[in-house]
Amino acid sequence: MTVNPLAPGWLAHPDDANALADAVWPRHSERTAEGVVALAGAAATELAREFGTPLYVVDEADARERAAEVKAAFDRAFEGVGSRAHVYYAGKAFLSIAVARWVTAAGLNIDVCSGGELAVALAAGVDPARLGFHGNNKSLAEIDRGVEVGVGAIVLDSVVEIERVARAAERHDRVQAVRLRINSGVHASTHEFLATAHEDQKFGVPLAEVPEIVALIRSHPSLRFLGLHSHIGSQIFESDGFAEAARRLLAVHAELLAGGEVPELNLGGGFGIAYTGADEVTPIATIAWELARVVAEECASLGIPVPEVAVEPGRVIIGPSTVTLYEVGTVKDVTVSVAGSAATAVRKYVSVDGGMSDNIRAALYQADYSVRIVNRVSDAAPALVRIAGKHCESGDIVVRADYLPGDVEPGDLVAVPATGAYCWSLANNYNHLGRPAVVAVRDGIARVIVRRETEDDLLARDMGALELGAKVISDLRRDASADDRPGHRNGDK
């Protein structure tokens, strides 16, 4: 076995570059005896043939199962300490009418952070009382719409929003429930825990200012204060950060009880998922029990009742349930200098028919992904590959480093797993590529839940195209009028 010196330290050289890592791929994925990968019972090759590539493929049963499991885990944990939990699905991860119906059927609420996300949730028939409305700069129109339809809670992100929400509630003769987002000074990442006095970020208000701000909220009869809200990061594998944030918030929560009810504490979320075989994920049940324990112990220490707790698990529901299919277009070997030596090594660039327009996370966050050939198996030796997109950008990389069989070639179908969260949501039309379709598969049956964008869609908002269309119609009408003149009928021209 020869390890490519260009490979990152975390990437293990595989014994079998055809194998699918269970933690990374949707639960109902398998490689068939013919060598083709089946996703929820549907062959990847058939999905690509019928729906084209790039293509997001969602294992519907997997997504539904994960939603139900997260809900059950937090229900059990907080019932065990005499409270209850409210679990919110992150609409920003990926939201469609179908997905909104799946997660609410599993008992989850939904977080939205824009008027568009609110519109999708309402179109799905979601009870507005099960919606939380986030955002650091919600427009007046968005606030008014949220209050009008009766969203369950609006998260206040600044003092400015207090008056805005209060006025909207007065206009609609409602008492609007609100949470206050706190900058707790705690930031958690996958492998480290940092606690600082202040964070330089756009979200939330400092803990020290909370009593004064809550007093202002309570001064408005049209507002009902639910409690504090915290969000310490994203793609988090450990519970330490959540525990520290809970302790800090509960100290202020206890102080606020002297001035009125504080029925809830929102601890946010952002729990991590496996994007590669190197990612070690903490089970959701473990996180739930640890948070329940910390909250109960801290409340006992403070001598206060355990509040109801809200959590926002983020990508853990939809992220692992989805893969993106691509067709390989070109393959080239690039000789690269090895850092710190005079040696060189080869990196194989495999270019596909998508890229940063359907998964921009590698470019934005240097996110790591995995890849496999899904139309066949090969006994060729593993080669270090970089999956590149087709855009005119050197940073257009989908998979920074993984191993594929060295005979990967144009026409192969490859799949990148764990693309359910923040890939379609961040999709764009760079280089005028249309966004891919999203297909849900269950028991071998596939259906489109978001259709592919076409060139006609891209042109539809271009006023030049509309003006051209109007000119064509005008010319046709003029020609039709000319045909109706004497001597120009019945083909006599």
C-alpha positions in Angstrom: 0.0 0.0 0.0 1.4 3.4 -1.0 0.0 6.4 0.8 -0.1 9.5 -1.3 1.8 12.3 0.5 -0.8 14.8 -0.7 -3.5 13.2 1.3 -4.6 15.0 4.5 -3.7 13.4 7.8 -7.2 12.5 8.7 -7.9 10.6 5.4 -7.2 6.9 5.8 -6.0 4.9 2.8 -8.9 2.5 2.1 -8.6 -1.3 1.8 -11.6 -1.1 -0.6 -12.3 2.2 -2.5 -15.8 0.8 -3.4 -17.0 0.4 0.2 -19.7 2.6 1.6 -19.1 3.9 5.1 -22.3 3.3 7.2 -22.0 6.5 9.2 -21.8 8.6 6.1 -24.3 7.2 3.7 -28.1 7.1 4.0 -29.3 4.1 6.0 -31.0 2.4 3.1 -28.0 2.5 0.8 -26.2 -0.6 -0.5 -24.1 -1.8 -3.3 -25.9 -4.5 -5.3 -24.4 -7.7 -6.6 -24.1 -6.0 -10.0 -21.9 -3.3 -8.4 -24.4 -0.5 -8.7 -25.3 1.5 -5.6 -29.0 1.4 -4.7 -30.5 4.3 -2.7 -33.6 3.4 -0.8 -34.1 0.6 -3.3 -33.6 2.6 -6.4 -30.5 2.1 -8.6 -28.3 5.2 -8.8 -27.9 4.5 -12.5 -31.7 4.5 -13.1 -32.2 7.6 -11.0 -29.6 9.4 -13.1 -31.1 8.1 -16.4 -34.6 9.2 -15.4 -33.9 12.5 -13.7 -30.5 13.6 -15.0 -27.5 14.9 -13.1 -26.5 16.6 -10.9 -29.3 15.2 -8.7 -30.1 15.4 -5.0 -31.5 12.1 -3.9 -33.2 12.0 -0.5 -33.8 8.7 1.3 -37.2 9.6 2.6 -37.5 6.9 5.2 -34.1 7.8 6.6 -35.1 11.5 7.0 -38.4 10.5 8.6 -36.7 8.0 10.9 -34.1 10.5 12.1 -36.8 13.2 12.8 -38.8 10.7 14.9 -35.6 9.5 16.7 -34.5 13.0 17.6 -37.9 13.8 19.0 -38.1 10.6 21.0 -34.6 11.1 22.4 -35.3 14.6 23.8 -38.8 13.6 24.9 -37.4 10.8 27.0 -34.5 12.8 28.4 -36.5 15.8 29.6 -39.5 13.8 30.8 -36.9 12.0 33.0 -36.2 15.3 34.8 -39.8 16.4 35.0 -40.0 18.7 32.1 -40.7 18.5 28.3 -38.8 19.3 25.2 -39.7 21.1 21.9 -37.6 20.1 18.9 -37.4 22.4 16.0 -36.3 21.4 12.5 -34.0 23.9 10.9 -35.7 25.1 7.8 -32.5 26.8 6.6 -30.9 23.3 6.2 -33.3 22.3 3.5 -37.0 23.2 3.3 -39.6 22.1 0.8 -43.3 21.4 1.2 -42.6 17.6 1.3 -39.9 17.9 3.9 -42.0 20.3 6.1 -44.8 17.7 6.1 -42.4 14.9 7.0 -40.9 16.6 10.0 -44.1 17.9 11.4 -45.7 14.4 11.0 -42.8 13.2 13.2 -43.9 15.7 15.9 -41.3 18.4 15.2 -41.8 22.2 15.0 -40.0 24.2 12.3 -37.6 27.2 12.5 -37.8 29.7 9.7 -35.7 32.7 9.2 -37.2 34.5 6.2 -40.5 35.3 4.6 -39.7 32.7 1.9 -39.2 30.0 4.4 -42.4 31.0 6.2 -44.3 30.9 2.9 -43.0 27.3 2.2 -44.0 26.1 5.7 -47.5 27.7 5.4 -47.9 26.2 1.9 -47.2 22.8 3.5 -50.1 23.3 5.8 -47.9 23.6 8.9 -49.8 25.0 11.9 -48.2 28.5 12.4 -48.2 27.9 16.1 -45.5 25.3 15.5 -43.2 27.8 13.8 -40.3 29.8 15.3 -39.2 32.9 13.4 -35.4 33.6 13.5 -33.3 36.3 11.9 -31.0 39.2 12.9 -32.7 41.6 10.5 -36.3 40.5 9.9 -38.0 43.1 7.7 -41.1 44.9 8.8 -43.1 43.0 6.2 -41.7 39.7 7.5 -42.5 40.5 11.1 -46.0 41.7 10.2 -46.7 38.5 8.2 -45.4 36.3 11.0 -47.6 38.0 13.6 -50.6 38.0 11.3 -50.5 34.3 10.7 -49.8 33.5 14.3 -46.3 32.1 14.4 -45.6 30.4 17.7 -42.6 32.4 18.6 -40.5 35.2 17.2 -36.9 35.3 18.2 -35.9 38.9 19.1 -32.3 39.5 18.0 -31.9 43.1 19.1 -33.6 45.8 21.1 -34.8 47.4 17.9 -37.0 44.4 17.1 -39.0 44.7 20.4 -40.9 47.8 19.2 -41.3 46.4 15.7 -42.9 43.1 16.9 -45.0 44.9 19.6 -46.5 47.3 17.0 -47.3 44.5 14.7 -49.0 42.5 17.5 -51.0 45.6 18.4 -52.1 46.0 14.7 -53.3 42.4 14.6 -54.8 42.5 18.1 -52.5 39.6 19.2 -50.3 38.9 22.1 -47.1 37.6 20.4 -44.8 35.1 22.1 -41.2 36.1 21.8 -37.8 34.7 22.8 -34.6 36.7 23.3 -31.5 35.5 21.6 -28.4 35.7 23.8 -24.8 36.1 23.0 -23.7 33.7 25.8 -20.0 34.1 25.2 -19.7 30.3 24.6 -18.6 29.0 21.2 -18.3 25.3 20.6 -16.7 23.6 17.6 -16.2 19.9 16.7 -13.0 19.4 18.6 -12.6 22.2 21.1 -14.5 24.2 23.6 -13.9 27.9 24.1 -15.6 30.3 26.5 -15.0 34.0 26.3 -16.5 37.1 27.8 -17.6 38.5 24.4 -18.1 37.3 20.9 -17.7 39.4 17.8 -20.8 38.4 15.8 -24.0 39.8 14.5 -26.4 37.6 16.5 -27.9 38.2 19.9 -27.5 40.5 22.8 -24.9 40.3 25.7 -25.9 38.4 28.8 -25.2 41.4 31.0 -27.9 43.4 29.2 -30.6 40.8 29.4 -32.5 41.9 32.6 -33.0 45.4 31.2 -34.0 44.2 27.8 -36.5 41.7 29.2 -38.0 44.4 31.4 -38.6 46.4 28.2 -40.2 43.3 26.5 -42.5 42.9 29.5 -43.5 46.5 29.4 -45.5 45.8 26.2 -48.9 44.2 26.8 -48.8 42.8 23.2 -45.7 40.7 23.9 -45.3 37.5 26.0 -41.8 36.6 27.0 -41.1 32.9 26.7 -37.5 32.8 27.6 -33.9 33.0 26.5 -32.4 31.6 23.3 -28.8 30.5 22.7 -27.0 29.2 19.7 -23.3 28.4 20.2 -22.3 27.0 16.8 -22.8 24.4 14.2 -21.5 20.9 13.3 -20.8 20.2 17.0 -19.9 16.7 18.2 -19.6 17.3 22.0 -22.1 18.4 24.6 -19.7 20.5 26.7 -20.5 23.7 25.0 -24.2 23.3 25.4 -23.8 22.5 29.0 -21.8 25.6 29.7 -24.2 27.8 27.8 -27.1 26.2 29.8 -25.4 27.1 33.1 -24.8 30.7 32.0 -28.4 31.1 30.7 -30.0 29.5 33.7 -28.3 31.9 36.1 -29.9 34.8 34.3 -33.2 32.7 33.8 -33.4 32.4 37.6 -32.9 36.2 38.0 -35.7 36.9 35.5 -38.2 34.7 37.4 -38.4 37.4 40.0 -40.1 39.7 37.5 -42.5 37.2 35.9 -42.9 33.8 34.2 -40.1 32.4 32.1 -41.6 29.1 30.9 -38.9 28.0 28.5 -35.2 27.8 27.8 -34.0 27.4 24.2 -30.5 25.8 24.0 -30.2 25.9 20.2 -28.4 23.1 18.5 -26.2 22.5 15.5 -25.4 18.9 16.3 -22.7 17.3 14.0 -23.0 14.6 11.4 -20.4 12.4 9.7 -19.2 13.8 6.3 -16.2 11.4 6.2 -15.1 8.2 7.8 -12.9 10.2 10.2 -15.9 12.0 11.8 -16.9 10.5 15.2 -20.5 11.5 15.9 -22.0 11.6 19.4 -25.4 9.8 19.4 -28.3 12.2 19.8 -29.6 10.2 22.7 -26.4 10.8 24.6 -26.5 14.6 23.9 -30.2 14.7 25.0 -29.5 12.9 28.3 -26.4 15.0 29.0 -28.3 18.3 28.4 -31.3 17.1 30.6 -28.9 16.2 33.4 -27.1 19.5 33.3 -30.3 21.5 33.2 -31.8 19.6 36.1 -28.7 19.8 38.2 -28.3 23.5 37.6 -32.0 24.2 38.4 -31.7 22.2 41.6 -28.6 24.2 42.5 -30.5 27.5 41.8 -33.6 26.3 43.6 -35.9 26.9 40.5 -38.2 24.6 38.6 -36.9 22.9 35.5 -38.2 24.9 32.5 -39.4 23.5 29.3 -36.5 23.2 26.9 -36.4 23.9 23.2 -33.6 22.5 20.9 -32.7 23.0 17.3 -30.8 19.9 16.1 -30.0 21.4 12.7 -28.5 19.2 10.0 -28.7 15.9 11.8 -32.1 15.1 10.3 -31.8 15.9 6.6 -28.1 16.0 6.2 -27.2 12.3 6.3 -30.3 11.3 4.4 -29.2 12.7 1.0 -26.6 12.2 -1.6 -25.8 14.1 -4.8 -25.3 12.2 -8.0 -22.9 13.5 -10.7 -21.5 12.3 -14.0 -17.8 12.4 -14.5 -16.8 14.6 -17.5 -13.0 14.7 -17.5 -10.1 13.1 -15.5 -6.6 14.4 -15.4 -3.5 13.7 -13.3 -1.8 16.7 -11.9 1.7 16.5 -10.6 2.1 18.5 -7.4 5.1 19.4 -5.2 5.0 17.8 -1.8 5.3 20.5 0.9 8.6 20.4 2.8 10.4 18.3 0.3 11.7 18.1 -3.3 9.4 15.3 -4.1 6.3 15.4 -6.2 3.1 13.4 -6.2 0.0 13.0 -8.4 -3.4 14.2 -7.5 -6.2 13.0 -9.9 -8.7 15.7 -10.7 -12.1 14.3 -11.5 -14.4 16.9 -12.9 -18.2 16.5 -12.7 -21.2 18.2 -14.2 -22.1 20.3 -11.1 -19.9 22.0 -8.5 -20.2 25.1 -6.4 -23.6 25.9 -7.7 -25.0 22.8 -6.0 -22.5 22.5 -3.1 -20.7 25.6 -2.2 -19.8 24.4 1.3 -16.3 23.2 0.3 -15.5 26.7 -1.1 -17.1 28.6 1.8 -16.0 26.6 4.8 -13.4 24.2 3.4 -15.9 21.5 4.3 -14.8 17.9 3.7 -16.9 15.3 1.9 -16.6 11.7 0.7 -17.2 10.3 -2.8 -17.7 6.9 -4.4 -18.3 5.5 -7.9 -21.9 4.2 -7.9 -22.4 2.7 -11.4 -19.8 -0.1 -11.0 -17.1 -1.6 -8.8 -13.5 -1.8 -9.6 -10.4 -3.7 -8.3 -8.1 -0.9 -9.5 -5.7 0.4 -6.9 -7.1 3.4 -4.9 -6.0 6.8 -6.2 -6.2 10.1 -4.3 -8.8 12.3 -6.1 -10.2 15.8 -5.9 -13.7 16.2 -7.2 -13.9 19.4 -9.1 -16.9 21.3 -10.5 -17.4 22.7 -14.0 -17.4 26.4 -13.0 -14.8 28.9 -14.1 -13.3 29.1 -10.6 -10.2 27.4 -9.3 -11.9 27.1 -5.9 -14.8 25.1 -7.4 -14.1 21.9 -5.5 -16.8 19.6 -4.2 -14.6 16.9 -2.5 -11.2 18.1 -1.5 -9.7 14.7 -0.9 -10.8 11.1 -1.0 -9.8 7.8 -2.7 -11.5 6.3 -5.7 -10.4 3.3 -7.9 -7.6 4.6 -10.1 -9.5 3.7 -13.3 -12.3 6.3 -12.7 -13.2 7.6 -16.1 -15.4 9.9 -18.1 -19.0 8.7 -18.0 -18.8 7.2 -14.5 -21.5 8.1 -12.1 -20.2 9.3 -8.7 -22.1 10.2 -5.6 -21.3 12.5 -2.7 -23.1 11.6 0.5 -24.3 13.8 3.4 -25.4 16.6 1.2 -28.9 17.1 2.5 -28.2 20.1 4.6 -27.1 23.5 3.3 -26.4 22.3 -0.2 -29.7 22.8 -2.0 -30.4 25.7 0.3 -27.2 27.4 -0.7 -27.5 26.4 -4.4 -27.0 29.2 -6.9 -27.0 30.0 -10.6 -23.3 30.8 -11.0 -22.3 30.6 -14.7 -26.0 30.4 -15.4 -26.4 26.8 -14.3 -29.8 25.7 -13.3 -30.2 24.3 -9.8 -30.6 20.5 -9.7 -33.8 18.6 -9.0 -34.5 17.0 -5.6 -35.8 13.5 -5.7 -37.3 11.6 -2.8 -37.0 7.8 -2.9 -38.8 5.3 -0.7 -39.1 1.6 -1.2 -37.6 1.9 -4.6 -40.1 4.5 -5.8 -38.7 7.9 -6.7 -40.6 11.2 -7.1 -39.5 14.7 -7.7 -40.1 17.0 -4.8 -38.3 20.0 -6.3 -38.0 20.2 -10.0 -34.8 21.0 -11.9 -34.4 24.6 -13.1 -34.2 25.0 -16.9 -32.7 27.7 -19.1 -36.2 29.0 -19.5 -36.4 29.5 -15.8 -33.1 31.4 -15.9 -34.3 33.7 -18.7 -37.8 34.2 -17.1 -36.6 37.1 -14.9 -34.3 38.7 -17.5 -36.2 41.7 -18.7 -34.3 41.6 -22.0 -35.8 38.2 -22.7 -39.2 39.5 -21.7 -38.8 42.4 -24.1 -37.6 40.1 -26.8 -40.7 37.9 -26.2 -43.0 41.0 -26.4 -41.3 42.0 -29.7 -41.9 38.5 -31.2 -45.5 38.6 -30.2 -45.9 42.1 -31.7 -44.3 40.9 -34.9 -46.6 37.9 -35.1 -49.6 40.1 -34.6 -48.4 42.5 -37.3 -47.9 39.6 -39.7 -51.3 38.2 -38.9 -52.9 41.6 -39.6 -51.1 41.8 -42.9 -52.4 38.3 -43.8 -55.9 39.6 -43.3 -55.6 42.4 -45.9 -57.3 41.9 -49.3 -55.2 39.8 -51.6 -53.4 38.2 -48.7 -55.8 35.5 -47.7 -55.9 31.8 -48.3 -52.2 31.7 -49.2 -52.7 34.3 -52.0 -49.6 36.4 -51.2 
